[in-house]
């Protein structure tokens, strides 16, 4: 498959899964270590596409989608799945399966007393329920990324665009500032700081 076709499918997947820009970029970083498809090689694009397929993307088109995968009704659910799979790839959760995700969903909703003693499945969540799961999941993921950097005494880096050279570099930042940044910012910092395969040039 050509690079153009892969990029097209990835963009279709973004829409089909109902991912916002922050979640989409986090998925790209988690799968290939880059935030732009145009910067990726064919193998990296294939990695991203496989990541989205595991999150529920159906490449054949909307007619094959079941109601549970409808992007209009379940955009938040697809974000939950994308983050869960990313956390599994980053070794923050041992089991990246739907069964394990359902177990987490039940813990979160029962803890919040939304229908105590009711069994939930991720793909049947209402929007309100999905939000109650998504926000704690993002906070958990953020804590794990920060803890990984601290435990391994790693230098934290953030992306910096140099207008003179028109290149993006990784510049060091104090590790103490990372916990105070947004979820997406921490996702970016974590990927830049731990990416040894395709690292950004350091400044």
Steps between C-alpha positions, in 0.01 A plus 500: 500500500630847411584765758219724372245219540617421852477866602151515350391195701650643819307823452183300435569306820532823696154606387345156536630461855393853591845602624571864580836649401661441841401133516597450135848645552544291814413190298750593227773557757420179683506296180783654298668765713396785270206742496466536122425230244700688237817443705446125527644213300282223356565264794411778746178580315409132507561497877261792544236336281524175699467701821175654376368162382550366851310803628202409280571649157342309210686572177220378272270790576200599708269222379704252705475697822278358770288748698742470791776649283304800377735799522211742563388312809827360625779748435595505869504121509745486213724746685488269802601204285782693330648608834462149648685342207771768517546435873536129429765567235683720749483216759283700739223238487577130469187405308392712204193288424138613490431274798759680710363835385149393603634411846650848531175659379305313768739611773473863394122509467422304814746713693311806375173329605350508153285191519672303776531125441419538131730337244621744233661442162707777342317502166157545665585803713293814478681828438467595868642166611782515245610842627506364856742233377705709257609776735637269775670290231681806364607598853627146563690495171653838580613382847661189350692700239628748759593218739690317225709808424571561870572138592744461213653842568450600139551843352166642387481659156234699319469581131630839392452644151788720388366761258850578373590145399133395456579180685351341809739422783475340843601741773549402866255614765504452879337170593329677790287699254358197317224403751350849470454479124189385313436136417586548133815694584617217726424246225720700262778544756498130587526387139774750415696413815478121458521469121836343425413373152415830329615770745465869425828696480591633845570865577 
